[in-house]
């Protein structure tokens, strides 16, 4: 009798473990294929306003996880660390750090620039940009939008299937932030235009050359 009770309890426990097992969701394969850059990847940009040449390179990649709604599932998070340095000076000057994060079929990136040539002070300039889905699709609300551009040329390079994302700080009011990002699934960012009227930041990064390692 005791054995039957133990076996019954064991069966219930096993069934509960199976039924309660939390599903883990990987990063969408198309998103991962497009933006899963590895160390060795770099982008060289010409900053058109100042004439400076900057290097952006992947300095590290990490894999963590998060919880979905009501902890009903977990999902993988890939975060890439991208360092920015000015390279046309006798001594390399660090401009800041970028972070590209991917989860499910969504990705976002943010950056902090510690030292800006024309900034009022050296406080960190921190911005976060969210894209709700990949592949890209047209999207618009009061604060941001993304639209198809098609073929786009910059610095003698031609890119197909480019999208432009536009972010502003205060819809309908004079905006502190007015930034544009030209996105390609092949090379990531082909152009970045940063404007911040409060911190007096005005940058126009245009891609010169690159090396992609995935």
ZATIMI-656691 format. One line per 4 residues: number of its first residue (from 1); their letters; for each residue x, y, z of N, C-alpha, C, O, CB. Coordinates in steps of 0.001 Angstrom, whole numbers. Glycine has a CB too. Example, Ala and Ser with C-alpha at 12.3 -4.5 7.8 and 13.67 -1.06 7.14 Angstrom:
BEGIN
1	AS	13190/-5690/7800/12300/-4500/7800/13200/-3300/7800/14236/-3319/8465/11308/-4473/9046  12850/-2250/7080/13670/-1060/7140/12900/30/7870/13409/1138/8039/14084/-598/5725 .
% end
This chain:
BEGIN
1	XXXX	832/-1200/0/0/0/0/869/1253/0/642/2187/-769/-942/4/1215  1865/1250/878/2770/2390/967/3500/2610/-350/3719/3746/-770/3775/2186/2099  3883/1486/-1010/4590/1593/-2289/3696/2241/-3341/4141/3070/-4134/5058/204/-2769  2388/1830/-3326/1462/2406/-4305/1321/3911/-4101/1282/4671/-5068/87/1729/-4207 .
5	XXXX	1245/4341/-2841/1113/5764/-2541/2354/6523/-3028/2249/7591/-3631/905/5983/-1020  3523/5949/-2754/4777/6598/-3172/4841/6702/-4690/5225/7734/-5242/6003/5818/-2641  4452/5595/-5365/4469/5613/-6826/3479/6628/-7381/3771/7314/-8360/4155/4226/-7377  2302/6723/-6752/1294/7682/-7201/1792/9119/-7038/1624/9960/-7921/-16/7483/-6422 .
9	XXXX	2408/9373/-5886/2945/10717/-5645/4059/11042/-6630/4145/12163/-7130/3465/10840/-4204  4903/10067/-6906/5990/10264/-7859/5445/10561/-9251/5980/11407/-9968/6898/9030/-7899  4359/9849/-9634/3758/10075/-10951/3171/11475/-11051/3336/12159/-12061/2672/9031/-11232  2481/11895/-9988/1901/13239/-9976/2990/14285/-10073/2852/15264/-10807/1067/13463/-8710 .
13	XXXX	4084/14083/-9330/5205/15025/-9352/5816/15100/-10752/6128/16184/-11246/6279/14612/-8321  5983/13944/-11380/6576/13899/-12724/5680/14618/-13727/6160/15407/-14541/6808/12438/-13170  4354/14339/-13669/3424/14980/-14587/3388/16489/-14387/3266/17252/-15345/2033/14401/-14410  3495/16902/-13143/3505/18330/-12840/4754/18990/-13416/4690/20088/-13970/3431/18560/-11321 .
17	XXXX	5884/18310/-13278/7132/18850/-13815/7053/18998/-15326/7522/19990/-15885/8313/17952/-13435  6457/18008/-15986/6327/18066/-17440/5379/19193/-17842/5671/19979/-18744/5825/16717/-17996  4229/19257/-17148/3213/20244/-17487/3679/21665/-17190/3307/22606/-17892/1932/19953/-16731  4500/21818/-16138/4921/23139/-15703/6244/23585/-16321/6738/24666/-16001/5033/23161/-14211 .
21	XXXX	6814/22782/-17188/8077/23133/-17797/7920/24417/-18610/7020/24536/-19441/8589/21985/-18681  8812/25374/-18354/8726/26679/-19006/9439/26620/-20356/10584/26177/-20451/9340/27792/-18108  8746/27072/-21390/9323/27079/-22733/10357/28188/-22854/10153/29289/-22342/8223/27253/-23799  11465/27903/-23528/12464/28927/-23829/12418/29248/-25319/12416/28348/-26159/13890/28460/-23409 .
25	XXXX	12381/30542/-25637/12285/30984/-27025/13600/31611/-27471/14144/32487/-26798/11128/31985/-27199  14096/31157/-28600/15348/31664/-29148/15114/32958/-29915/13978/33306/-30236/16000/30617/-30057  16198/33663/-30204/16122/34840/-31069/15701/34393/-32467/16195/33387/-32978/17490/35600/-31113  14793/35139/-33079/14319/34834/-34428/15511/34601/-35357/16469/35375/-35346/13422/35980/-34969 .
29	XXXX	15453/33545/-36151/16592/33164/-36979/16939/34236/-38012/18117/34452/-38295/16305/31850/-37680  15932/34914/-38582/16199/35971/-39555/16860/37182/-38904/17777/37779/-39468/14905/36394/-40240  16391/37534/-37722/16987/38641/-36987/18428/38315/-36607/19326/39144/-36755/16163/38961/-35732  18628/37107/-36121/19972/36687/-35722/20906/36655/-36921/22064/37059/-36818/19929/35310/-35049 .
33	XXXX	20415/36180/-38050/21227/36132/-39260/21650/37528/-39705/22757/37709/-40212/20462/35438/-40379  20769/38522/-39517/21058/39880/-39972/22026/40614/-39060/22911/41315/-39549/19783/40666/-40082  21882/40472/-37741/22585/41373/-36831/23420/40695/-35745/23830/41350/-34787/21603/42253/-36185  23674/39410/-35881/24470/38728/-34853/25958/38914/-35157/26640/37973/-35563/24108/37208/-34783 .
37	XXXX	26453/40144/-34954/27839/40474/-35247/28759/39972/-34135/28411/40017/-32955/28001/41988/-35432  29920/39500/-34527/30888/38941/-33593/32127/39829/-33529/32351/40646/-34422/31272/37505/-34003  32943/39672/-32463/34209/40404/-32410/35007/40187/-33691/35059/39079/-34225/35037/39968/-31188  35617/41244/-34167/36252/41242/-35477/35471/42095/-36462/35997/42509/-37495/36383/39819/-36004 .
41	XXXX	34190/42359/-36128/33357/43240/-36940/33701/44696/-36648/33861/45077/-35489/31860/42974/-36676  33814/45510/-37694/34020/46945/-37484/33372/47730/-38613/33138/47217/-39707/35528/47279/-37392  33089/48991/-38311/32536/49945/-39270/33363/51231/-39162/33620/51703/-38054/30995/50220/-39000  33776/51794/-40279/34500/53058/-40295/33566/54121/-40860/33044/53977/-41966/35823/52954/-41135 .
45	XXXX	33359/55200/-40084/32459/56272/-40484/33210/57590/-40645/34150/57879/-39905/31336/56427/-39464  32784/58378/-41616/33207/59762/-41736/32136/60627/-41105/30973/60586/-41509/33458/60159/-43222  32530/61414/-40111/31576/62319/-39489/31585/63596/-40328/32537/64375/-40281/31933/62606/-37968  30508/63801/-41096/30517/64801/-42160/30615/66232/-41646/31133/67095/-42355/29282/64659/-42994 .
49	XXXX	30139/66510/-40449/30117/67884/-39946/31510/68320/-39495/31951/69419/-39831/29119/68015/-38784  32205/67470/-38740/33531/67813/-38223/34660/67340/-39127/35779/67847/-39045/33713/67224/-36850  34366/66355/-40003/35398/65767/-40839/36176/64659/-40169/37112/64124/-40762/36334/66813/-41277  35812/64296/-38938/36527/63252/-38196/36224/61870/-38768/35186/61650/-39393/36150/63299/-36705 .
53	XXXX	37154/60946/-38539/36966/59550/-38925/36894/58705/-37666/37803/58735/-36836/38111/59060/-39859  35811/57951/-37527/35579/57161/-36324/35450/55684/-36658/34911/55312/-37701/34327/57646/-35599  35948/54855/-35763/35814/53407/-35878/34837/52906/-34831/34927/53271/-33659/37182/52708/-35724  33908/52073/-35256/32989/51382/-34355/33281/49889/-34502/33267/49372/-35618/31466/51721/-34679 .
57	XXXX	33543/49192/-33404/33868/47776/-33512/33227/46982/-32384/33024/47493/-31283/35380/47574/-33503  32912/45727/-32677/32297/44847/-31682/33377/44396/-30706/34313/43690/-31082/31604/43615/-32361  33240/44807/-29464/34240/44474/-28450/33823/43305/-27575/34627/42819/-26779/34513/45673/-27584  32583/42840/-27703/32143/41698/-26918/30698/41346/-27207/29924/42186/-27665/32322/41974/-25445 .
61	XXXX	30338/40102/-26938/28967/39613/-27122/28593/38774/-25911/29398/37963/-25452/28825/38782/-28447  27394/38953/-25389/26942/38153/-24252/25566/37566/-24535/24788/38127/-25306/26909/39002/-22966  25274/36434/-23906/23975/35772/-24012/23372/35663/-22626/23945/35033/-21737/24104/34368/-24672  22218/36277/-22446/21483/36182/-21192/20060/35732/-21508/19778/35283/-22618/21490/37545/-20424 .
65	XXXX	19177/35852/-20540/17789/35453/-20769/16852/36365/-20007/17247/37030/-19050/17562/33993/-20356  15605/36386/-20445/14575/37164/-19788/13310/36345/-19633/13223/35231/-20149/14291/38440/-20563  12323/36891/-18923/11055/36207/-18685/9940/36883/-19462/9853/38111/-19501/10722/36181/-17185  9089/36077/-20079/7934/36593/-20786/6806/36927/-19837/6985/36909/-18620/7465/35602/-21815 .
69	XXXX	5648/37232/-20387/4494/37656/-19603/4138/36631/-18543/3997/35443/-18830/3302/37901/-20508  3995/37107/-17316/3637/36263/-16167/4628/35102/-15982/4271/34055/-15441/2212/35708/-16344  5865/35296/-16432/6890/34243/-16314/6454/32945/-16988/6882/31858/-16599/7204/33973/-14838  5592/33069/-18008/5084/31867/-18665/6092/31268/-19640/5919/30133/-20085/3796/32183/-19394 .
73	XXXX	7137/32010/-19977/8202/31491/-20832/9462/32318/-20613/9408/33418/-20064/7779/31513/-22330  10570/31789/-21038/11821/32530/-21033/12258/32778/-22476/11775/32118/-23397/12920/31763/-20242  13154/33709/-22667/13655/33975/-24014/15125/34391/-23949/15578/35006/-22984/12809/35075/-24706  15842/34039/-24993/17255/34387/-25092/17417/35864/-25421/16615/36450/-26150/17951/33523/-26155 .
77	XXXX	18470/36451/-24868/18826/37843/-25165/20286/37864/-25610/21167/37398/-24887/18595/38783/-23913  20536/38398/-26789/21897/38589/-27282/22218/40073/-27206/21501/40899/-27771/22062/38047/-28745  23294/40408/-26508/23711/41800/-26415/25125/41945/-26949/26044/41239/-26533/23623/42306/-24961  25277/42876/-27879/26583/43141/-28477/27094/44485/-27980/26365/45477/-27956/26503/43120/-30029 .
81	XXXX	28365/44495/-27584/28991/45708/-27081/29844/46303/-28206/30724/45636/-28750/29855/45414/-25803  29574/47547/-28539/30256/48202/-29656/30968/49450/-29138/30334/50351/-28588/29247/48568/-30795  32279/49497/-29316/33093/50620/-28870/33330/51579/-30022/33548/51153/-31156/34431/50131/-28292  33288/52872/-29734/33523/53898/-30742/34793/54674/-30400/34970/55124/-29268/32309/54854/-30847 .
85	XXXX	35685/54825/-31400/36925/55565/-31209/37200/56447/-32421/36930/56060/-33558/38101/54601/-30965  37729/57616/-32170/38217/58447/-33265/39612/57965/-33641/40471/57810/-32773/38230/59962/-32871  39841/57728/-34929/41083/57074/-35342/41981/57952/-36210/43063/57511/-36598/40760/55816/-36086  41572/59175/-36525/42413/60024/-37359/43222/61024/-36531/43563/62106/-37008/41557/60765/-38371 .
89	XXXX	43522/60652/-35297/44332/61464/-34399/45551/60649/-33966/45511/59420/-34028/43502/61932/-33162  46635/61301/-33527/47829/60556/-33099/47535/59538/-31999/48156/58477/-31944/48891/61522/-32614  46594/59865/-31133/46195/58968/-30054/44708/58670/-30204/43902/59586/-30365/46507/59590/-28653  44346/57398/-30151/42941/57031/-30267/42128/57679/-29149/42544/57686/-27990/42778/55500/-30231 .
93	XXXX	40976/58220/-29505/40109/58895/-28542/38781/58153/-28475/38068/58066/-29475/39892/60391/-28928  38444/57620/-27311/37182/56907/-27161/36023/57895/-27176/36013/58874/-26429/37172/56079/-25861  35041/57619/-28044/33855/58474/-28151/32690/57977/-27320/31811/58760/-26958/33428/58582/-29585  32668/56690/-27012/31554/56157/-26251/31307/54701/-26543/32152/54034/-27140/30319/56939/-26529 .
97	XXXX	30165/54200/-26133/29821/52793/-26285/28394/52657/-26798/27504/53427/-26437/29988/52044/-24953  28203/51651/-27654/26898/51310/-28182/26543/49896/-27746/27425/49069/-27516/26871/51440/-29722  25261/49626/-27636/24787/48305/-27236/23632/47905/-28156/22618/48598/-28233/24339/48295/-25731  23797/46803/-28837/22758/46254/-29710/22188/45021/-29034/22927/44079/-28749/23319/45909/-31134 .
101	XXXX	20895/45010/-28775/20244/43929/-28050/19156/43295/-28919/18363/43990/-29555/19649/44448/-26723  19137/41957/-28930/18133/41220/-29703/17426/40214/-28813/18053/39550/-27989/18779/40506/-30909  16114/40108/-28988/15330/39096/-28298/14074/38814/-29125/13479/39728/-29695/14962/39555/-26847  13676/37530/-29183/12523/37120/-29982/12696/37645/-31414/13703/37339/-32053/11188/37647/-29349 .
105	XXXX	11740/38424/-31933/11925/39027/-33251/12053/40545/-33127/11747/41286/-34061/10752/38661/-34186  12508/40988/-31965/12642/42412/-31684/14099/42765/-31414/14873/41930/-30945/11764/42811/-30489  14465/43998/-31712/15792/44445/-31316/15766/45933/-30997/14909/46676/-31474/16819/44147/-32421  16711/46339/-30193/16866/47759/-29889/18345/48049/-29714/19148/47132/-29544/16063/48162/-28613 .
109	XXXX	18697/49301/-29756/20072/49668/-29462/20070/50963/-28679/19150/51774/-28789/20909/49803/-30756  21104/51144/-27894/21270/52415/-27196/22756/52730/-27125/23599/51861/-27348/20636/52369/-25768  23058/53951/-26820/24454/54327/-26741/24651/55397/-25690/23730/56150/-25371/24959/54808/-28092  25866/55460/-25151/26273/56583/-24337/27596/57100/-24890/28543/56337/-25077/26396/56183/-22834 .
113	XXXX	27648/58383/-25144/28857/59005/-25673/29436/59895/-24583/28867/60929/-24233/28561/59823/-26980  30559/59480/-24065/31131/60164/-22909/31846/61452/-23286/31864/62408/-22510/32089/59249/-22193  32427/61478/-24463/33209/62638/-24873/32759/63082/-26261/33018/62400/-27253/34730/62317/-24861  32098/64205/-26324/31610/64721/-27599/32356/66014/-27929/32468/66897/-27078/30066/64964/-27554 .
117	XXXX	32869/66132/-29161/33712/67264/-29548/33041/68612/-29310/33669/69554/-28824/34092/67143/-31002  31767/68692/-29655/31100/69991/-29608/30015/70045/-28542/29110/70876/-28617/30501/70315/-30958  30101/69162/-27548/29098/69167/-26480/29404/70271/-25469/30548/70700/-25326/29047/67791/-25774  28384/70710/-24789/28560/71749/-23778/29415/71229/-22627/30234/71966/-22079/27193/72235/-23254 .
121	XXXX	29230/69968/-22260/30006/69381/-21172/30321/67936/-21533/30025/67498/-22645/29236/69467/-19813  30907/67202/-20622/31295/65821/-20907/30373/64818/-20244/30746/63658/-20066/32715/65576/-20458  29174/65244/-19874/28211/64298/-19326/27864/63257/-20386/27940/63527/-21585/26936/65029/-18834  27482/62066/-19930/27090/61026/-20870/25844/61447/-21641/24886/61978/-21079/26843/59702/-20135 .
125	XXXX	25888/61196/-22922/24736/61420/-23799/24116/60057/-24047/24680/59249/-24785/25146/62135/-25159  22979/59791/-23451/22379/58463/-23479/21060/58502/-24226/20173/59293/-23904/22172/57928/-22056  20940/57650/-25218/19683/57513/-25945/19373/56048/-26145/20282/55226/-26265/19741/58242/-27297  18090/55716/-26184/17637/54346/-26396/16648/54354/-27554/15717/55159/-27589/16990/53747/-25101 .
129	XXXX	16867/53441/-28503/16016/53356/-29679/15451/51949/-29769/16197/50974/-29697/16798/53724/-30968  14140/51837/-29926/13464/50549/-29962/12850/50299/-31328/12220/51180/-31912/12392/50478/-28882  13043/49085/-31829/12381/48642/-33045/11559/47413/-32668/12073/46475/-32059/13417/48326/-34202  10296/47428/-33030/9400/46418/-32500/9477/45081/-33219/9098/44062/-32642/8014/46919/-32554 .
133	XXXX	9953/45050/-34457/9919/43774/-35162/10920/43757/-36307/11299/44796/-36848/8514/43493/-35686  11331/42556/-36657/12161/42322/-37833/11589/41105/-38561/11223/40135/-37897/13676/42104/-37441  11495/41110/-39895/11948/42153/-40822/11222/43483/-40605/10113/43532/-40072/11748/41692/-42258  11890/44561/-41038/11333/45886/-40848/9999/46028/-41561/9772/45431/-42613/12305/46941/-41340 .
137	XXXX	9138/46813/-40979/7881/47162/-41633/7574/48613/-41290/8018/49127/-40263/6712/46208/-41191  6807/49270/-42163/6511/50675/-41927/5775/50849/-40614/4873/50083/-40276/5691/51254/-43075  6175/51863/-39892/5623/52075/-38557/5692/53563/-38242/6654/54239/-38608/6390/51235/-37482  4672/54067/-37565/4684/55492/-37245/3814/55744/-36015/2689/55254/-35922/4187/56337/-38454 .
141	XXXX	4357/56514/-35074/3517/57037/-33997/4002/58453/-33696/4726/59046/-34496/3575/56118/-32708  3610/58987/-32560/3933/60384/-32275/5403/60658/-32054/5851/61792/-32226/3187/60826/-31089  6169/59638/-31672/7568/59884/-31320/8564/59274/-32286/9714/59711/-32324/7836/59361/-29957  8177/58308/-33048/9147/57690/-33941/8437/57084/-35149/7218/56918/-35167/9960/56613/-33197 .
145	XXXX	9242/56764/-36151/8707/56157/-37366/9809/55386/-38057/10993/55622/-37815/8109/57224/-38312  9414/54462/-38919/10368/53768/-39762/9733/53589/-41141/8585/53161/-41259/10784/52392/-39140  10503/53924/-42181/9991/53912/-43545/11023/53311/-44482/12225/53413/-44240/9613/55330/-44000  10552/52685/-45550/11435/52107/-46551/12057/53210/-47398/11377/54155/-47799/10671/51110/-47440 .
149	XXXX	13348/53085/-47667/14069/54023/-48520/14393/53377/-49856/14397/54046/-50890/15354/54504/-47834  14667/52070/-49838/15087/51369/-51047/16589/51439/-51192/17316/51254/-50216/14405/51958/-52286  17067/51702/-52396/18507/51818/-52627/19004/53158/-52084/18389/54202/-52303/18840/51683/-54142  20136/53103/-51368/20671/54314/-50752/22172/54351/-50965/22852/53337/-50802/20327/54376/-49239 .
153	XXXX	22695/55522/-51330/24117/55668/-51600/24750/56628/-50609/24189/57673/-50280/24348/56152/-53032  25939/56248/-50139/26695/57109/-49235/28173/56808/-49419/28587/55649/-49406/26259/56901/-47748  28971/57870/-49591/30421/57760/-49759/30817/56775/-50861/31788/56032/-50723/31055/57337/-48453  30058/56782/-51944/30375/55921/-53076/29921/54491/-52930/30122/53686/-53839/31816/55932/-53305 .
157	XXXX	29312/54154/-51810/28789/52805/-51574/27275/52803/-51788/26583/53744/-51400/29141/52315/-50134  26773/51743/-52406/25342/51615/-52659/24782/50443/-51860/25350/49351/-51858/25065/51427/-54168  23667/50682/-51187/23042/49665/-50342/21592/49474/-50777/20885/50439/-51067/23120/50062/-48837  21168/48232/-50817/19793/47908/-51196/18924/47714/-49953/19418/47399/-48871/19760/46641/-52074 .
161	XXXX	17624/47909/-50135/16648/47607/-49087/16968/48316/-47771/16978/47696/-46709/16585/46108/-48855  17228/49616/-47854/17533/50428/-46670/16239/51004/-46100/15320/51359/-46838/18534/51572/-47021  16188/51089/-44776/15072/51696/-44053/15604/52855/-43230/16746/52822/-42770/14347/50655/-43145  14780/53885/-43041/15178/55013/-42212/14252/55090/-41000/13027/55078/-41124/15145/56340/-43023 .
165	XXXX	14873/55168/-39833/14132/55317/-38582/14350/56732/-38065/15478/57223/-38039/14582/54254/-37520  13272/57382/-37656/13324/58764/-37187/12788/58825/-35757/11703/58322/-35464/12508/59705/-38127  13564/59446/-34879/13167/59561/-33478/13189/61020/-33059/14139/61744/-33355/14092/58722/-32570  12135/61451/-32366/12090/62786/-31799/11740/62678/-30322/11235/61653/-29863/11069/63678/-32550 .
169	XXXX	12014/63751/-29584/11845/63717/-28133/10446/64129/-27696/9844/63486/-26836/12863/64614/-27476  9932/65196/-28288/8660/65741/-27840/7734/65968/-29037/7861/66988/-29713/8877/67055/-27065  6818/65059/-29314/5915/65227/-30460/5107/66515/-30373/4509/66815/-29339/4970/64040/-30559  5094/67265/-31452/4301/68478/-31511/4919/69678/-30842/4330/70759/-30847/3001/68231/-30914 .
173	XXXX	6103/69513/-30260/6784/70601/-29571/8210/70711/-30088/8701/69784/-30732/6773/70382/-28040  8888/71828/-29821/10311/71899/-30175/11051/70713/-29570/10972/70477/-28365/10939/73235/-29688  11761/69976/-30395/12308/68696/-29956/13750/68820/-29510/14563/69458/-30179/12203/67675/-31063  14067/68205/-28373/15452/68110/-27930/16224/67153/-28832/17366/67423/-29205/15523/67645/-26461 .
177	XXXX	15597/66040/-29179/16245/65003/-29974/15568/64893/-31331/14340/64890/-31425/16210/63647/-29241  16373/64804/-32376/15844/64664/-33733/16844/63823/-34519/17676/64363/-35249/15605/66073/-34419  16764/62509/-34373/17785/61592/-34866/17252/60705/-35990/16080/60328/-36002/18307/60729/-33727  18139/60381/-36935/17801/59520/-38065/18822/58385/-38153/20020/58592/-37959/17759/60334/-39395 .
181	XXXX	18323/57181/-38450/19191/56015/-38594/18801/55271/-39872/17654/54860/-40042/19088/55075/-37343  19771/55110/-40758/19565/54405/-42021/20062/52975/-41845/21258/52744/-41670/20303/55121/-43210  19144/52024/-41890/19412/50647/-41504/19448/49711/-42698/18611/49786/-43598/18376/50175/-40520  20437/48827/-42684/20564/47781/-43697/20747/46455/-42986/21527/46364/-42037/21753/48066/-44671 .
185	XXXX	20038/45421/-43430/20198/44110/-42813/21544/43484/-43151/21937/42486/-42546/19078/43188/-43248  22253/44069/-44121/23551/43524/-44521/24707/44099/-43707/25647/43376/-43376/23787/43788/-45990  24647/45405/-43379/25776/46033/-42683/25354/46796/-41427/26199/47397/-40764/26494/46975/-43622  24067/46783/-41090/23529/47439/-39900/23254/48910/-40156/22203/49222/-40717/24490/47287/-38730 .
189	XXXX	24132/49837/-39781/23851/51260/-39917/24732/51867/-41004/25958/51865/-40886/24068/51988/-38575  24114/52382/-42059/24897/53001/-43126/25030/54505/-42908/25916/55144/-43477/24256/52722/-44486  24151/55065/-42085/24252/56488/-41746/23536/56740/-40429/22508/56126/-40147/23655/57379/-42873  24083/57649/-39622/23467/58038/-38353/23533/59551/-38242/24613/60137/-38328/24176/57352/-37135 .
193	XXXX	22390/60182/-38051/22330/61628/-37868/21808/61893/-36461/20679/61526/-36136/21421/62314/-38956  22626/62528/-35627/22282/62784/-34236/22159/64280/-34006/23070/65042/-34328/23332/62173/-33289  21038/64694/-33451/20827/66099/-33114/20218/66206/-31726/19175/65613/-31449/19920/66788/-34158  20873/66962/-30857/20361/67202/-29522/20579/68679/-29207/21706/69110/-28963/21056/66276/-28463 .
197	XXXX	19490/69453/-29214/19607/70894/-29038/20013/71283/-27622/20580/72357/-27419/18305/71558/-29390  19732/70424/-26634/20069/70735/-25250/21570/70597/-25021/22203/71496/-24467/19297/69820/-24289  22142/69463/-25450/23559/69241/-25255/24404/69705/-26445/25611/69469/-26484/23806/67786/-24993  23767/70359/-27406/24464/70919/-28568/25256/69850/-29312/26419/70052/-29660/25398/72049/-28134 .
201	XXXX	24615/68720/-29548/25237/67609/-30263/24663/67534/-31669/23450/67438/-31855/25021/66269/-29511  25535/67580/-32638/25134/67483/-34038/26167/66624/-34751/27303/67053/-34956/25009/68901/-34707  25775/65409/-35131/26670/64453/-35759/26008/63855/-36997/24796/63644/-37035/27064/63347/-34765  26821/63591/-37989/26333/62939/-39208/27369/61878/-39605/28312/62159/-40344/26100/63990/-40381 .
205	XXXX	27173/60659/-39099/28100/59561/-39379/27698/58883/-40686/26570/58409/-40824/28118/58532/-38208  28630/58840/-41650/28366/58223/-42940/29379/57102/-43176/30588/57312/-43084/28426/59277/-44083  28868/55915/-43480/29710/54725/-43563/30694/54813/-44731/30320/55094/-45869/28842/53476/-43704  31976/54561/-44403/33040/54539/-45409/33367/53110/-45827/33338/52779/-47012/34299/55231/-44873 .
209	XXXX	33677/52270/-44848/34041/50874/-45118/33715/50052/-43884/33435/50600/-42818/35556/50735/-45499  33755/48729/-44035/33314/47865/-42959/33861/46461/-43166/34298/46093/-44257/31783/47843/-42872  33823/45696/-42093/34140/44268/-42148/33184/43566/-41197/33137/43883/-40009/35650/43983/-41768  32426/42614/-41719/31398/41930/-40940/31861/40523/-40599/32280/39765/-41474/30060/41888/-41711 .
213	XX	31783/40184/-39324/32117/38846/-38839/30910/38307/-38089/30485/38888/-37090/33391/38864/-37923  30351/37188/-38573/29181/36601/-37920/29450/35152/-37538/28579/34489/-36976/27949/36690/-38836 .
% end
